[in-house]
C-alpha cells in the first residue's frame, strides 16, 4: 500500500483546517459578538453576573448551527469526496 506524497498530505491538512474554520467560524463569530454585547451591557449597567452570558450565547450558537447545517453538510461531503479520490488515486 502506497502512502500519499508529502505535498498531498500538506494539501489535505490545509483542506482539513479550512474545513474546520468553515464549520466552526460562524458559531465562534456569533459567540464573540454576543459576548461583547453582553459585556458592554454589563459594564453600562454595572451588573456583574458571571453566568449572564451563557444562555444568550447558547441560544445564538444553536440558531446559527441550525441555519448553517446545510452548509456544514455540503462542506463535509465535498471534503470527504476529495479525500476518497486522493486516497483511491483517481
ABEGO torsion letter per residue (X at the ends): XBBBBAAAAAAAAAAAAAAAAAAAAAAAAAAAAAAAAAAAAAAAAGBBBAAAAAAAAAAAAAAAAAAAAAAAAAAAAAAAAAAAAAAAGX
